[in-house]
Amino acid sequence: MSGENKVPDFDPQGPQLVYVAFADHVAARIAAGELLPGARLPAERDLAAEYGVAYLTVRRAAQVLRERGLIITVHGKGTFVADPLPEQKALAGE
């Protein structure tokens, strides 16, 4: 486990596909409050270098995170944590 926020370590050697493991790790960072709503994520190439995965793995994981409603991508600006997050929308009755 990483630090006090209970985000499990990223384990690309586990039984999951690497892009799914990466998406789950980023989702856990969002859930733990490490990545706040509205926060800009690093560039995909920077994330790939940070996590030691291929650039296309990060792109595929970003697609999964967009499908989950956890991130949004604004062309020309970057990728951001959704604001509000899906569970916040559900609580607001949207």
Secondary structure by P-SEA (a helix, b strand, c coil): cccccccccccccccccaaaaaaaaaaaaaaacccccccccccaaaaaaaacccaaaaaaaaaaaaaaccccccccbbbbcccccaaaaaaacc
